[in-house]
Amino acid sequence: MAEELAAVIDEIRAAKPVPFSTSAMVNRKELVERLEELRENLPLEIKRAAHVVADRQDVLAQSREEAEAILQAARIERDELLARTEIVRAASHQADRIIEEARAHAHEIRMQAEDYVDAKLANFEIVLQKILAAVARGRESLRGRLETAEPARVNDTETTQRIRVRRR
């Protein structure tokens, strides 16, 4: 439609001017026919535009309703989250208390385990000291016997080497 109007305007501008006047010579019959055709199409275009405006109003109303529903849902969720926040805060304090108790209990168990291991190592140390004392007495006893042994055996090369190894 806009193209048709632009064509009519271009035709009027291109028309032959009347000498010494601002008027122009146009083909009246042809111009009237084109304008009547535009007039006939005009109600159709207006109806289409009215439909577009009505559709726009419907879309806007629907969008407003949806926006209000979304806002209402957000308000409800906010209220639920605030209620949950108190629960979460209480649960967090409870969790912190439980963790602290667990740490204290773990420390106590660790200390008991260290005491147990220390006691076992102390017992083992006592046993090892007794064994070392017994070994030392055995070696002393063995040296005493070797010194009182016959001189012929002491000259034996293999026996002498064994004694030297044992004394070291």
Salt bridges, closest charged atoms under 4 A:
GLU11 OE1 - ARG34 NH1 2.32
GLU45 OE2 - ARG48 NH1 3.13
GLU68 OE2 - ARG75 NH1 3.61
ASP79 OD1 - ARG78 NH2 3.22
GLU80 OE1 - ARG84 NH2 3.65
GLU86 OE2 - ARG89 NH1 2.77
GLU100 OE1 - ARG103 NH1 3.96
GLU101 OE2 - ARG97 NH1 2.49
GLU140 OE2 - ARG143 NH1 2.72
GLU158 OE2 - ARG162 NH2 2.61
